[in-house]
Amino acid sequence: MTKDKASIVRSFHSVYIIILIVGTIIQFSDENDFAVNKSNKGLIHVPKDLPPKTEVLDISQNYISELHLSDISFLTGLKVLRLSHNRLQYLDISIFKFNQDLEYLDLSHNQLQKISCHPITSLKHLDLSFNDFDALPICKEFGNLTQLNFLGLSAKHLQQLDLLPVAHLHLSGILLDLESYYVKEHETESLQILNTKTLHLVFHPNNFFSVQANISVNSLGCLQLSNIKLNDENCHLLIKFLSELTRGPNLLNLTLNHVETTWRCLVRVFQFLWSKPVEYLNIYNLTVVKSIDKEDFTYSETSLKALKIEHVTNRVFLFSQTAVYTVFSEMNIMMLTISDTPFIHMLCPQATSTFKFLNFTQNVLTDSIFQKCSTLVRLETLILQKNKLKDLFKVGLMTKDMPSLEILDVSWNSLEYDRHDRNCTWAESILVLNLSSNILTDSVFTCLPPRVKVLDLHSNRIASIPENVVSLEALQELNVAFNSLAHLPECGTFSSLSVLTIDYNSISNPSAHFFQSCQKIRSINAGNNPFQCTCDLREFIQSIGQVSREVVEGWPDSYKCDYPGSYKGTLLKDFHVSPLSCNTALLIVTIVVTGLVLAITVTVLCICFDLPWYLRMMCQWTQTRHRSRNIHLEKLQGTLQFHAFISYSEHDSAWVKNELVPCLEKEGIRICLHERNFVPGKSIVENIINCIEKSYKSIFVLSPNFVQSEWCHYELYFAHHNLFHEGSNNLILILLEPIPQNSIPSKYHKLKALMAQRTYLEWPKEKSKHGLFWANIKASFNVKLILTTENNDVKT
Ligand SMILES: *[C@@H]1O[C@H](CO)[C@@H](O)[C@H](O)[C@H]1NC(C)=O
């Protein structure tokens, strides 16, 4: 049942994934087919050859100065039109009347002075900012843009009811560019914006802030001001400007971008905001100019929760550091972020501090920060990433009086620990410690907070994890990637370890014991190590196979053999060696057993099938074939009439006539037999010599009878003599019956010598072996001879 369910769910999943993929492909092709990008092409006109199906058209950053109905009216599916950074001076919005689907129209950064109106009810995003409008370009038709979400505007002057036509719309954002705004003499303008969640005002980047307008927004939640240039004289203008905007109870988020100010003015702005409902204040790209002096600050009760200052440039060179740091260190807020600044220090708050979160990333803070500081009792998170910290011991000491500290990030410093003589002290409350990207070595394991749960030590110089370290029983996550560890750790000291990241180290032979030792492991990433693919690794690979796939991060792709060369790059998954080559005992046993089996087989073959005889015959056969191939035929031809002369004892004639001769003649071998071919009238000796000389080979059928026959010895003598004359192996000895060595009379030493020197063919008793015997004999005649006929020879 459950299995069925699971498979149904799985197939559902795969169908869903396929739909997703198909969907993405369609979307992609959509984009490819219907999006046209002609941005930054030096265009003077809208191109005429646009595909009518175009949905997204980008012709921004060109030199287009006019837009006509005919340019785009045929793009009936147009949804997005980007026309920013062109040279339009006038626009008749009614030219979009045929683009019923137009949702996004960006006309910012042109030179528009005038627009004529027409409602395009589909519009969601309309950007008219950074143009040359004198008054806000609001038509009463905009009141019909019920879908409108974002409105970008620009103006040199403001009038209170300019935005009345759109007051009933629920906008989520208004961008109001006041770059070219200028103040009419002795006149304060005002503007009422009724409904928007966020308002972004942009002032002139180089002029001192001078806007004297009362802008009020009802339900503003988020205000962003860009380009604010302040000095001690115009500081009050910004404060006045802000006081109207920050009146509403909902403004929780205030962001200032690109602020250039004196220190005094900045502190005044802080002081002003301290009593406002703003909860989150962000200042990005702050430049401090002129001078820095000690400023008084009253830390009254505040709604402010978090102050974030990122990227500070200080143009003041002589000043008291304390004047700056005191303002921040005494702040009665929960979260403070000061990053990417030239701050070299931060003071310890004088009284019990409200800080829970401090982020001082990327400054130039040193080890002296917060030493002997016992007022940060509520501090839970301290981030000192990318500073100039050097001594881990001092970092530990710093935390000693921070009883609530749970998260400490001191990554990207130059931390070392070499004070083995002194015991480190840490806040016991620390749960997460980030020591990554420092220059710590093995000794770091003797200087760690005792209850740490998450420890990040990646990118350090750790070569091994010492065995006798203080036990870190609470440690659950350990990251030691990018070090030079050679082994996986034992979990004896880390009994709770459940996540281990140890990729990019020098582990060549991870022990399979790891998984037994670390029972609680939920996830291990040991990829990208230089694995040595030898027998020892098999156990580890097997043990990986036993744990579930999700446990081993990056398996199988990040696990590759590095050594030996023949396996380099092979995935561990695909690395297989036979158990035999890895187990010496098994190897020896196998060799011995195989040897024994072979020996027994050979013995059995010898006993049952007379293997040596076969071997001998085979050997001769190959030798003969080889020899016969090397014979110079020309020499032999002409004088020969027969292939063979056979010498045998009378007693063996039955075998010769019934077996040997028929068999040879069947193969076309011509035989000289004395009773058949001897020429009458010649002496026996003459006949024998004649016969031997006219034959290519001489076959001697040896048997005890042969030894007894005198004639046979003569024949043998002549044949042998002939043999030496010719220098070729013309004797074939067939041993018909075994001849005891001592039965050969000593005067026949020739025969004795021949039998000793030369190999002979034994006539086997078993019928099954006869085939090979005959093959051997025939092989001796494996020569094509052109024999002269007997008659011719007789005549010569
Ligand atoms: C430690 O800091 C580094 C960057 O400095 C970051 O990538 C890493 O995620 C942090 N580790 C933890 C456990 O938060």
The ligand as an SDF file (V2000), in Angstrom:
LIG
                    3D

 14 14  0  0  0  0  0  0  0  0999 V2000
   31.3020   32.4420    8.3360 C   0  0  0  0  0  0  0  0  0  0  0  0
   31.6300   33.5590    7.5650 O   0  0  0  0  0  0  0  0  0  0  0  0
   31.7260   33.3220    6.1780 C   0  0  0  0  0  0  0  0  0  0  0  0
   32.1230   34.6010    5.4720 C   0  0  0  0  0  0  0  0  0  0  0  0
   32.8850   35.4070    6.2380 O   0  0  0  0  0  0  0  0  0  0  0  0
   30.4320   32.8190    5.6460 C   0  0  0  0  0  0  0  0  0  0  0  0
   30.5630   32.5060    4.2810 O   0  0  0  0  0  0  0  0  0  0  0  0
   30.0100   31.5970    6.3960 C   0  0  0  0  0  0  0  0  0  0  0  0
   28.7420   31.1930    5.9620 O   0  0  0  0  0  0  0  0  0  0  0  0
   29.9640   31.8910    7.8900 C   0  0  0  0  0  0  0  0  0  0  0  0
   29.6810   30.6510    8.6050 N   0  0  0  0  0  0  0  0  0  0  0  0
   28.6360   30.4790    9.3790 C   0  0  0  0  0  0  0  0  0  0  0  0
   28.5150   29.1670   10.0470 C   0  0  0  0  0  0  0  0  0  0  0  0
   27.8060   31.3430    9.5460 O   0  0  0  0  0  0  0  0  0  0  0  0
  1  2  1  0
  1 10  1  0
  2  3  1  0
  3  4  1  0
  3  6  1  0
  4  5  1  0
  6  7  1  0
  6  8  1  0
  8  9  1  0
  8 10  1  0
 10 11  1  0
 11 12  1  0
 12 13  1  0
 12 14  2  0
M  END
$$$$
